[in-house]
Amino acid sequence: MAPDSLATALSATTAAALAAVLLCATWDRATGLRRAALRAATTVCCLTTALAATGLWINHQIDTFPTWSALAGQKTGADPTPATGHTDGQLVTLTVPGTASGLTLPIHAYLPAAYRDQPTARFPVIEALHGFPGSPSGWLNRLAATRHLDQEITAGRMAPTVVLFPPQTPNPLLDTECTDLTGGPRTETFLTVDVPAAAQTHLRIRADRAGWGLIGYSAGGYCATNLALRHPDKYATAASLSGYATPGITIGDGTEHTLNDDTWRLRHLPQPAIALYLASGRADHKAHHDAETLAHLAHPPLTVTTNYADGGGHSMAVWEAAEAPAFDWLSTWLGRPLH
């Protein structure tokens, strides 16, 4: 059982319940030092299993650690070979050498059915960014991205597109917000330089900015809009699902208050000719407020489209409901496959 599976979470909950029963059953057993030792041992067992169950339920929701090796801190890589799955498209994995960033990490890539059927075509690309805590498995498991992509492309609402699922947290417990942290991981460089370079080496994709876009949820939503605003020479469009306008972390050089603050950029710098899509639930007050602020500050040549759902909190259910319309919208702004 994987650490993010429902079976693992249920097993841990069962163990925690049994530990609580054991604690109650043995509380008044024995006497003296033996009683104290027994109480201490069963209390530690109860607390440990309860904490483990809580952590596994959280991991089941957000997919921070999709495998036991990831939980142990081990990094794995793979060549661009097909992964198992039952979709019209194909999911492959490739390793990105960190030539510019120093980060060498595996990424997943969704290849639409047309990638097989049109062997000379070069396809537009979307980088899909996850939240924190989280991992690319959030897109692939909880948000069922490959199924949604298959549906939208088959229905003609989206052009055949390659979608990349890179990690933006080399250390799952360190929030980078897709920036180059001072003295830390250079995640922005990894996502904007190394990932495109590796993808263009191994996959038949467009290399021009008209063929590249971004999408993200939660912290990944901030990543998508911020990277697009910072690199309009590389990306034509970006979509944010319940993202924010500021990073919410200390980057180390003060740019969390200036160049990496999207509201500051729109107030103080020329606005680029890109298109942004900002979606959130109205009840997700921070994300909704920031989307409204960005939309209010935007002016040509920057284009901002908003899509607000009534109610809705900050959750995977909201993001799954929003992802298909967001992918469709991105496709209208991206260039078509080149033949």
N, C-alpha and C positions, 0 to 999 in steps of 0.2 A: 504494500500500500504506500502510495506517495504521501509526503507530509502535507500536501494541500488537498488530499482527497476527503470526501465526506466520511468514508469508512474509518479513516484514521482519527478524525475529529470525534466520531461517535465512540470509537474504542477508548479514546482518552477520557471521554466523559464517563463512560462506564467504569473505568479504573478509578476515577476520582470519586464516584458514588460509592464504590466498594471500599475505598479507603476511609470514607466518612463513616460507613457502617462499622468497619473494623475499629475505628477510633471510639465510637460509642460503646461497642461491645466489650472493649478491653479497658475502658477508663478506670473501672474500679477493681480490676483484677490484680492479684498479688498484693504485697505490702512493702513498705520501706523503700529502699533503693531500687528494688526490682520494679515496684510500681512506677517510680519516677522515671526509670529508664524506658519502661514500656510506654508510658504516656508521651515521653519525648519522641520516641521512635515513630509511634503512630501519628503524632501531630505533624512531624516532618513529612511523613508519607502523604498525609492528607493535603498539606499545603503544596507539596511538590506536584502531586497529580492534578490538583486544581489549577495551578499555574500553567502546567503543561497543556491541559485541556483548553484553557483560555487562549493560550498562544496558538494552538493548532486551529481553533475555530477562527481566530483572526486571520491566520495564514490561509485558511480555506476561502475566506472572503476576498483577500487581496493578492494571493499568489506571490508573496515575496520569495518563498523558498519552494519551488516546484518539485525539487528532488532532494533526497537525503544528502547527496554530495554537496549540493548548494547550501544546505543547512549547516554542513560541516565546514563550509568556507572553501571548498574545492572548486576550481574553475575548470570547465570542460570546453572543448572546441570540437569542430567537425568540418569536414570538407563539404562542398556544395552538392550533397547527394540528397535524394528524396527522403523525406520523413514519412512515417506512416500517417494515414488519414483517409477520409472518405469524402473528398470534395471534388468538384469539377476542376478546380484549380489544383495546384501542386504546392506543397510546403517543402522548402529546402533549407538547409543550414549551411552557412559559410563562416569562416573565421576572418575577421578584419584585423590585419596587422596594423598596429598603432604607429605607423611611420611618422606622423606629425604629432600625435598626442601622447605616445608612449603607452597607450592602452591597447592590448591585443585581446579581443573578446569575440565570442561567437554571436551571430545574429541570425534570425529567421527571416526568410523571404517567401512571400506568397506570389506564385506565378499563375496568372490566369490561364484558362484553357487555351485561349488564343496564342499563348506563348509556345505551345506545342504545335498548334495548327498553322501558325504563320511563322515559319522558321527564319525568315529574313527580316521580320519586323522588329523595330526598337520601340519599347513601351515607355509611357510616362510612369513616374515613380512617386509614391507617398511614403514618407517616414512616419511610422506610428509610435508615439511615445507614451509610456505608462506613467502612473502616479507614484507617489512615495508615501509609505513603503509599498513596494510592488516590484514587478518584473514583467518582461514581455509575455509571460504566461497569462497575465491578466487579460491581454487582448485575445490570446488564442483559446483560453479555456472559459473564463467567466463571461467574456464579451462575444465569444464565438465568431471572431472576425472573419475567418475563412468562409463560414457559412453565409454570413451577410454579404461578403464580397461576391461570392458565387451568385447569390440571388439577384443582387443589383446589376451585375454585369450581364447575366442571362436575360434579365428583363429589359435590358437596353437603357436603364437609367444611369448607368455608369459605363464609361469606355473601359476596355481591357487595360488593367493597370497593375504594375508590380508594386507590392506593398512590403516595406521593410519593417522589421520589428527589432530594433536595437535596444540594448540595455542602456540606461543613463545613470545607473548607480553601480559602478564597479565594485564598491563595497555596499552590500544591501542595507547596511545600517547607517550609511553616510549619505545625506541628502545633498545632491549637487545642484538641483534645479537646472540641469543642462548648462552649467556655466563652467568656466575654467577657474577652479578654486585656487587662491594664492597658496602655494605650498601643498596643493592637493591634486586630485584628478583633473585632467584637462578634458572634461566631458564635452564642452562646446566644440572644441577642436576635433574630438573623436567623431561627433555626429555630423559636423558640417564639412570636414575634410576627409578623414579616414574612411568613414562609411561610404560616402559617394564614390571615392576612388576605388575601393574594393568592389563595390557593386558594379561599377562600370567595367572593371576588369573581368568579372566572372559572369555577368548577366547582360542580356541584350536589352539595354535601356537607353533612353534619351539622356544626353549629357547637358543639354541647354537648360537654362532656368525655367523656360516655359513648360518643361516637362517634369518639374520637381515641385512637390508640395509637402506639407506637414500636417499631422493631426495628433492630438493628445487629449487625455482626460486628467482632471485634477491637476496635480503638479505638471503632468505632461501637457496639459492645455496651456499653462503659462509657458512651458518650453516651446511649444509650437508657435505661439504668437511672438514671443521674444526673439527666437532664432530667425523667424521670417523678417521681423523689423530690423534686426541687426545684420542680416545677410540677404538683402533684396536682389543681389547679383546672383544668388544661388537658388532662390525659391520664389515662385510666382504667387503662392497662395498658402494659407494655413487655416486650420479649423481647431477651435478650442471647445472642449466639452467640460463645462464647470471649471474652467481655468481661472487664474488670477492675473492681476496686472503687475504684481511685484513678487520677487522671489521668496521673501520670508525667511531668508538665511543670511548669514554674514559671509560674503564672498572673500573678503580679505583686503580688497583694494578700494572699498567704499562705493563701488559701482552699483551695489544693490539700491542705492539712493539716487543714482543718475542713469548711466548708460544701460543698466539692466532693469530699470524701472520703466515699464512701458508708458505710463502716464507722463513721466518726465520727458521721455523721448518725444512723445507727440506734442508736448508743450514747447520744447526747446530746440528740436532738430527738424530739418526738412522731412516731410512725410513721404515715404517711398511709394512707388507705383505697384503695390501688391494688393491682394484681396484677402480679407479676414472674415471668418465665420465664427460667431460667438454664440454658443448655446448653453443654457442652464435652466434649472428649475427656478421658478420665482421664489420658492421657499428657501433656496440655497442663497442666503442673503449676501454673503461675501462675494461669491462668484457672480451673482446677478448685479450687484452694485458695481463691481469692477467692469463687467461687460457694458453696462450703461455708461460708465465714465469714459471708456475707450471709444464707444460709439459717438458720444457727444464731442469728444476732442478731435475725431477724425475729420479730414477734409481731403478733397482731391489733391493729388492723384491716388491717395489711399482710399480703398473701398471697404466698408464694414457692413456686414449683414448679421442681424441678430435673430435668434429663434429661442423664445422662452416658453417653457412648459408650465402650465398651472400646477402649483404644488411642487412636489419633487424635492428631495433633499440632495445630499452629496453622496451618491451611492452608485454601485454598479448597475442597478436596475434602470436608473435615469440615463446612464451613459449608453447602455445597450439600446434603449429606445431611441437615442439621439444619433447613434453611429451611422446607420444607413443613410438618413438624410444628409448627414455631414459628408460622407463619402461621395454621394451623388453631387452635392454642391461643389466639392473640390474638383470633381471631374469636369464640370462645366467651365472651370477656369484653367484647367491644364490642357496642354497640347495633346493632340490625338497620337495614336501609334504611327510611327513613320515606316513606310514600306519602301 
